[in-house]
Amino acid sequence: MVPARRRTGQPTTSGWTASTVLPLLAAAYPVVFLFTINVAEQVTMDPLWPPLALAVGAAAVWLIALALLLRDPQRAALLATVAVVSFFGYGHAWNAASQALDSQWPLIGAWLLATAVVLIAAWRAGPWTPTLVRGLALVALIALLLNAVGLGRAVTALAAADPLAPADDPAVALSPPDGASLPDVYYLVPDRYASAETLRAHFDYDNEPFLAALEERGFEIARRAHANYTKTPLSLGSSLNMRYLDGESLAADAESGSDRGPAHRLLREPLEAPRALKRLGYQYLHVGGWWSPSSTNVDADRVFGYDGEDSFASALAQTTLVRAFTDPDAAPDDPYDWRVVRANTEYALDRLEAIAELEGPKYVFAHLLLPHAPYVFDADGSFMDRARVRELGERESYRRQLTYTNGRLLALVDRILAETPDAIIVIQADEGPFPPRYHEHEGTFDWRRATQQEVEEKFGILLAMRVPGADLDAAGFHDAITPVNVFRVIFNARFGADLPPLPDRVWTHVGVRQFYDFLDISDRLGR
């Protein structure tokens, strides 16, 4: 006998089967897929779970609501899946169509029309609905399982990177003078903050008033400082461990020449400089930034992180239909919501000012996405959107965000000194800005063929240190010091250490596909 529903075409309340989880599988897949292909940017699995739970939960609510309304779970599953695929697929469609379109608006209209057409077709599938749901559920499950394999490898890699217990024979033993108080230590890293010479020569920007203001507050400025490495994880991994990196060892842990996972995991593992301070009784306060690898550290006693979207959640949102309505003019290679980036940075700066009031001794680390792009702060702190940045151009936008950065850094220094006048403060960039030709050809840019101007622009950095009551020159500070020696100088000057300074060398790599193929270019920078 033919079932009543098929004979009459009327809906029924039966039909809940395993295949009706299709919308849930369809919602989980893009989240797991994006996390898997960007796992090298992660240091823990934590960024995956909130968006995954939100996506699956929203799909479940949508499925149940449609099933109750239609009294047909199979049809509800099919309709909900169409909506889920449309929502999560839009950003990828824009990435594919962007080469032919100047604006998202034509695609937005076409996408909504196509979604409506597919919804109508799904509604009219009739007796084919159960078969479609079962088939699509199988496809979605296989796709999800295939990505789960990659995710499993990521979990294994992250687990393998778990830090070891503290060494019984620490590499750095600190012994401050008897009776001396332990000063708070701030290590502030404004990303891609160029040297004064680079700013003058390549950005037509006079940074001397800012540097003079720092000197008035007791800072020593290394005016010929250069970054030790080209990229943030390499730079911070070196400076916080006070040694150069073993490129061969990192390459052995990488799945390919472009796999940055081993370098990113350096920032999650125990780092010798903060660990040495913790052994003295310091509390390690970590102000998490927008960029996931520097958002936390295993040794941190407290991590201050923005409660809104992190970089992964924001990138995921920009692959969805959300992108069409938050910023319809966004380029496909700019996958973040600029307002979220701005909110993260504002949180970090505000939290640093509040941390100054906490009792010490404390070591405070903050990696700030300033003056690094995206340029979301005008000189007066007002919001700069994409249209404004395109109007001003890359260099003018950098100058304006730099001006805002200087004001906030001086205000922060004053706040710290008002609470703890003897505080040790380091303001040191991890790298300089990339030259224009690199932005145009990042995938093929060969640093062996970089011009002298490009090398100077990339590696010249801001490096300023304040260590009250110490003879920094005697401790190893000089005008061309590099970040690898910063904590060696601090520990020698203030904490009774006797650490010989390392040769101040500068390393780059051939290109982004040979990330650990380090090249010594010190001679090109007069070292």
C-alpha positions in Angstrom: 0.0 0.0 0.0 1.3 3.5 -0.9 1.8 5.6 2.3 -0.9 8.3 2.7 1.6 11.2 2.4 2.9 10.1 -1.0 -0.6 9.3 -2.2 -2.1 12.6 -1.2 0.9 14.9 -1.2 0.0 16.1 2.3 2.7 16.6 5.0 3.1 14.3 7.9 4.7 14.6 11.3 6.7 11.4 10.8 9.9 11.3 8.8 12.6 12.0 11.4 15.6 9.9 10.3 19.3 10.1 10.7 19.5 11.9 7.4 17.6 14.9 8.8 20.8 16.0 10.5 21.8 17.1 7.1 21.6 20.9 7.9 23.7 20.3 11.0 26.4 18.6 8.9 26.2 21.3 6.3 26.7 23.9 9.0 29.6 22.2 10.7 31.5 21.6 7.5 32.5 25.2 6.6 33.7 25.9 10.1 35.8 22.7 10.4 37.1 23.2 6.8 38.2 26.8 7.4 39.9 25.9 10.7 41.7 23.0 9.2 43.2 25.0 6.3 44.2 27.8 8.6 45.4 25.6 11.5 48.9 26.9 11.2 47.5 30.2 12.5 46.3 28.6 15.7 48.0 27.7 18.9 45.1 25.9 20.6 41.8 24.4 19.4 39.8 26.9 21.5 38.9 29.3 18.6 37.1 26.4 16.8 34.5 25.6 19.4 32.4 28.8 19.8 31.7 29.3 16.0 31.2 25.5 15.5 28.6 25.4 18.4 26.9 28.6 17.1 26.7 27.3 13.5 25.4 23.9 14.4 23.0 25.3 17.1 21.6 27.8 14.7 21.0 25.2 12.0 19.3 22.9 14.6 17.0 25.7 15.6 16.2 26.5 12.0 15.5 22.8 11.3 13.2 22.3 14.2 11.3 25.5 13.5 10.7 24.5 9.9 9.8 21.0 10.9 7.2 22.2 13.3 5.8 24.7 10.8 5.7 22.3 7.8 5.0 19.1 9.8 7.5 17.4 7.5 11.0 16.9 8.8 12.4 15.7 5.5 11.3 18.8 3.6 12.4 21.0 6.5 15.9 19.4 6.4 16.2 20.1 2.7 15.0 23.7 3.0 17.2 24.4 6.0 20.2 22.9 4.1 19.7 25.2 1.2 19.6 28.2 3.6 22.7 27.0 5.4 24.7 26.5 2.2 23.6 29.9 0.9 24.6 31.5 4.1 28.1 29.9 4.3 28.8 29.9 0.6 28.5 33.5 -0.2 31.9 34.6 0.8 33.6 31.9 -1.3 31.4 32.9 -4.3 32.6 36.5 -3.9 36.2 35.4 -3.8 35.7 33.6 -7.1 33.7 36.4 -8.7 35.8 39.3 -7.5 38.2 39.3 -10.4 35.3 40.1 -12.8 33.3 42.4 -10.5 34.2 45.8 -9.1 31.5 45.6 -6.3 29.7 42.9 -4.4 26.2 44.4 -5.2 25.6 42.5 -8.5 26.6 39.3 -6.8 24.5 40.0 -3.8 21.4 40.3 -6.0 22.2 37.3 -8.0 23.0 35.2 -4.9 19.7 36.0 -3.2 17.8 35.3 -6.4 19.6 32.0 -6.9 18.9 31.1 -3.3 15.2 31.8 -3.8 15.1 29.7 -6.9 16.8 26.7 -5.2 14.4 27.0 -2.2 11.4 26.8 -4.5 12.9 23.8 -6.3 13.5 22.1 -2.9 10.0 22.9 -1.8 8.7 21.2 -5.0 10.9 18.2 -4.8 7.9 16.2 -3.6 8.5 12.4 -3.4 12.2 12.9 -4.2 12.8 14.8 -1.0 13.8 11.8 1.3 16.2 10.5 -1.4 17.8 14.0 -1.8 18.1 14.4 1.9 19.8 10.9 2.4 22.1 11.5 -0.5 23.2 14.9 0.5 23.6 13.8 4.1 26.0 11.1 3.0 28.0 13.5 0.9 28.1 16.0 3.8 29.2 13.3 6.2 32.0 12.1 4.0 33.2 15.7 3.4 33.2 16.4 7.1 35.0 13.2 7.9 37.7 14.0 5.3 38.3 17.3 7.0 38.2 15.7 10.4 41.3 13.8 9.3 43.1 17.0 8.8 41.7 18.4 12.0 43.0 15.3 13.8 46.5 15.9 12.5 46.2 19.5 13.8 45.1 18.2 17.2 48.0 15.9 17.3 50.4 18.7 16.3 49.1 21.0 19.0 49.2 18.2 21.6 52.8 17.4 20.6 53.7 21.0 21.2 52.6 20.9 24.8 55.3 22.6 26.9 57.8 20.7 28.9 58.2 21.1 32.6 60.6 23.8 33.8 64.2 22.7 33.5 66.0 21.8 36.8 69.0 23.8 35.6 67.4 27.0 34.2 69.2 28.7 31.3 69.0 32.1 33.0 69.5 32.6 36.7 68.6 36.0 38.0 69.8 37.4 41.4 68.8 41.0 41.9 70.7 42.9 44.6 69.7 42.2 48.1 67.0 44.4 49.4 66.2 45.8 46.0 62.6 46.0 45.0 61.4 44.1 42.0 60.2 46.6 39.4 57.3 45.9 37.1 58.4 44.9 33.6 56.4 45.8 30.5 57.2 44.3 27.1 55.1 46.2 24.5 55.3 45.1 20.9 53.7 47.5 18.4 53.6 45.5 15.1 55.4 46.9 12.0 56.5 50.1 13.7 59.3 51.4 11.5 62.5 53.1 12.5 62.8 56.9 12.5 65.0 56.7 9.5 62.6 54.5 7.5 59.7 56.8 8.5 61.7 59.9 7.3 63.0 58.4 4.1 60.1 56.3 2.9 57.0 57.7 4.6 57.9 61.4 4.8 57.1 61.3 8.5 59.1 63.0 11.3 59.0 60.8 14.4 61.5 62.8 16.4 58.9 64.5 18.6 57.6 61.1 19.8 61.2 59.8 20.4 62.1 63.0 22.3 58.9 62.5 24.4 60.1 59.0 25.3 63.6 60.2 26.1 62.1 62.8 28.5 60.4 59.9 30.3 63.7 58.1 30.7 63.9 55.9 27.6 67.0 55.1 25.7 66.4 54.9 21.9 68.3 52.5 19.6 68.1 54.6 16.5 69.8 52.0 14.3 67.9 49.0 15.6 66.8 46.3 13.2 64.5 43.3 13.5 66.3 39.9 13.7 63.7 38.2 11.5 61.2 39.0 8.8 58.0 37.9 10.5 56.3 38.2 14.0 56.5 34.6 15.2 60.2 34.3 14.4 61.0 37.7 15.9 59.1 37.2 19.1 60.2 33.6 19.5 63.8 34.8 19.3 63.6 37.9 21.5 61.6 36.2 24.3 64.0 33.2 24.3 67.0 35.5 24.0 68.6 33.4 21.3 68.5 32.9 17.6 66.3 30.2 16.1 67.3 26.8 14.7 65.8 27.0 11.2 66.6 23.3 10.4 64.8 22.1 13.5 61.7 24.3 12.7 61.8 23.0 9.1 61.9 19.4 10.3 58.7 20.0 12.3 56.9 21.7 9.4 54.7 19.8 6.9 56.0 22.1 4.1 58.2 25.0 3.4 55.2 27.4 3.9 53.9 25.7 7.1 54.2 28.4 9.8 52.8 26.1 12.5 56.1 25.4 14.2 57.0 29.1 14.4 53.5 30.0 15.7 53.7 27.3 18.4 56.9 28.9 19.6 54.8 31.7 21.1 52.6 29.2 23.0 55.4 27.3 24.6 57.5 28.4 27.6 59.6 31.4 26.8 62.8 31.9 28.7 62.6 35.6 29.5 59.1 35.6 31.2 59.9 32.2 32.8 63.1 33.7 34.4 61.0 36.5 35.8 58.3 34.1 37.1 61.0 32.2 39.0 61.7 35.4 40.9 58.0 35.7 41.9 56.7 37.8 39.1 53.1 37.4 37.9 52.9 37.1 34.2 50.0 39.1 32.7 49.4 38.5 29.0 47.3 41.0 27.0 46.0 38.8 24.2 46.0 40.4 20.8 43.9 40.0 17.6 46.4 37.6 16.1 45.7 34.1 17.5 49.4 32.9 18.0 50.1 35.8 20.3 46.8 35.7 22.1 48.0 33.5 25.0 50.9 31.6 26.5 51.1 28.5 28.6 53.0 30.3 31.4 50.7 33.3 31.7 49.1 33.7 35.1 46.3 35.9 33.7 45.3 36.4 30.1 43.3 39.4 29.1 41.4 38.8 25.9 38.7 40.6 24.0 35.3 38.9 24.5 34.2 39.5 20.9 35.3 37.8 17.8 38.9 36.6 17.4 40.7 36.4 14.1 39.3 33.0 13.2 35.7 33.9 14.0 36.0 37.1 12.1 37.5 35.4 9.1 34.7 32.8 9.2 32.1 35.5 9.4 33.5 37.1 6.3 33.1 33.8 4.3 29.3 34.0 5.0 26.5 36.1 3.8 27.3 38.4 6.7 30.1 39.8 4.5 27.5 41.1 2.0 25.9 43.4 4.6 28.7 44.4 6.9 31.0 45.7 4.1 29.8 45.1 0.6 32.9 46.8 -0.9 35.5 44.6 0.9 38.1 43.0 -1.3 38.4 39.2 -1.3 42.0 39.3 0.1 40.8 41.3 3.1 38.8 38.8 5.1 38.3 40.6 8.4 35.7 42.8 9.8 37.6 46.0 10.5 35.4 47.1 13.3 36.2 43.9 15.2 39.9 44.4 14.6 39.5 47.9 16.0 37.6 46.8 19.0 40.3 44.2 19.8 43.0 46.8 19.7 41.0 49.3 21.8 40.4 46.6 24.4 44.1 45.8 24.6 45.1 49.4 25.0 42.5 50.1 27.6 43.3 46.9 29.5 47.0 47.9 29.6 46.1 51.2 31.3 44.0 49.3 33.8 46.7 46.7 34.5 49.0 49.5 35.7 47.0 49.7 38.8 47.5 46.1 39.8 50.0 45.2 42.4 53.4 43.9 41.4 55.8 42.6 40.7 54.3 41.8 37.3 55.6 41.1 33.9 53.2 42.4 31.2 53.3 41.3 27.6 51.2 42.9 24.8 51.5 42.4 21.1 49.6 45.3 19.5 48.3 45.4 16.0 49.5 48.9 15.6 50.5 50.6 13.3 50.1 47.3 11.3 47.2 47.2 8.8 44.2 47.3 8.6 44.3 51.0 9.2 41.3 51.5 11.4 42.4 54.5 13.4 42.7 58.0 12.0 45.2 60.3 13.7 42.5 61.5 16.1 41.3 58.0 16.8 38.2 58.1 14.7 37.4 55.1 12.6 38.8 54.8 9.1 36.8 52.4 6.9 38.0 50.8 3.7 36.7 53.6 1.4 38.7 56.2 3.4 41.9 54.1 3.3 41.6 53.6 -0.4 41.1 57.4 -0.8 44.1 58.2 1.4 46.4 55.5 0.1 48.5 52.9 2.0 51.3 55.3 3.2 49.1 58.1 4.3 46.8 55.7 6.2 49.9 54.2 7.9 51.1 57.7 8.9 47.7 58.5 10.4 47.5 55.2 12.4 51.1 55.7 13.5 50.2 59.2 14.9 47.3 57.6 16.9 49.6 54.9 18.1 52.2 57.4 19.4 49.5 59.2 21.3 48.2 56.1 22.9 51.7 54.8 23.8 52.7 58.0 25.5 49.4 58.0 27.5 50.0 54.4 28.5 53.6 55.2 29.6 52.4 58.1 31.7 49.8 55.9 33.2 52.3 53.2 34.1 54.8 55.7 35.6 52.1 57.4 37.6 51.5 54.0 39.4 55.0 52.6 39.3 57.8 55.2 38.7 60.5 52.5 38.7 58.8 50.4 36.0 61.0 48.8 33.3 59.3 49.4 29.9 60.4 48.2 26.5 58.6 49.4 23.4 60.0 47.4 20.5 58.6 46.5 17.1 58.8 42.9 15.9 59.3 43.9 12.3 59.0 46.9 10.0 56.4 47.5 7.3 56.6 45.5 4.1 57.7 47.5 1.0 55.1 48.0 -1.8 56.5 45.5 -4.2 56.2 42.7 -1.5 52.5 43.5 -1.1 52.0 43.1 -4.9 53.9 39.8 -5.2 54.0 38.2 -1.7 53.8 34.7 -3.0 56.8 35.1 -5.3 58.8 37.8 -3.6 62.5 36.7 -3.2 64.3 38.5 -0.5 67.6 37.7 -2.1 66.7 40.1 -4.9 65.2 42.8 -2.6 66.6 46.3 -3.1 68.6 48.0 -0.4 65.7 50.4 0.2 63.3 47.4 0.6 65.6 45.7 3.1 66.0 48.9 5.1 62.3 49.6 5.1 61.4 46.1 6.3 64.0 45.6 9.0 64.4 49.1 10.6 62.3 49.2 13.7 61.5 51.2 16.8 63.4 50.0 19.9 63.1 52.0 23.1 64.0 50.9 26.6 63.5 52.4 30.0 65.5 50.8 32.9 65.6 53.3 35.8 68.9 53.5 37.8 70.8 51.2 35.4 73.8 51.7 33.2 72.4 50.3 30.0 75.6 50.8 28.0 77.6 48.8 30.5 74.9 46.1 30.3 75.2 45.8 26.6 72.8 48.4 25.1 74.0 50.3 22.0 72.5 52.3 19.2 72.2 49.3 16.8 71.0 46.7 19.3 68.6 44.0 18.0 65.6 42.4 19.9 67.5 39.2 20.6 69.6 41.1 23.2 66.9 43.2 24.8 66.2 40.9 27.8 69.9 40.1 28.1 70.5 43.8 28.7 67.6 44.1 31.1 68.7 41.1 33.1 72.3 42.3 33.2 71.4 45.8 34.1 68.8 45.2 36.8 68.7 41.5 37.8 72.3 40.6 38.5 72.7 38.4 35.4 75.9 38.1 33.4 74.7 37.2 30.0 77.1 37.9 27.1 75.4 39.8 24.3 74.9 37.9 21.1 76.1 39.2 17.8 73.4 41.5 16.4 72.5 39.6 13.2 69.6 40.0 10.8 68.0 37.1 9.1 65.4 36.8 6.4 64.2 33.9 4.3 64.0 33.3 0.6 60.2 33.7 0.5 57.0 32.7 2.1 57.3 29.1 0.6 60.8 28.7 2.2 59.8 30.1 5.7 62.7 28.5 7.6 65.4 28.9 4.9 67.1 31.6 6.8 69.5 34.0 5.1 72.0 36.2 7.0 71.7 39.7 5.5 73.5 41.6 8.3 76.1 42.9 6.0 73.5 44.7 3.9 72.5 46.6 7.0 76.0 47.6 7.9 76.5 45.0 10.6 
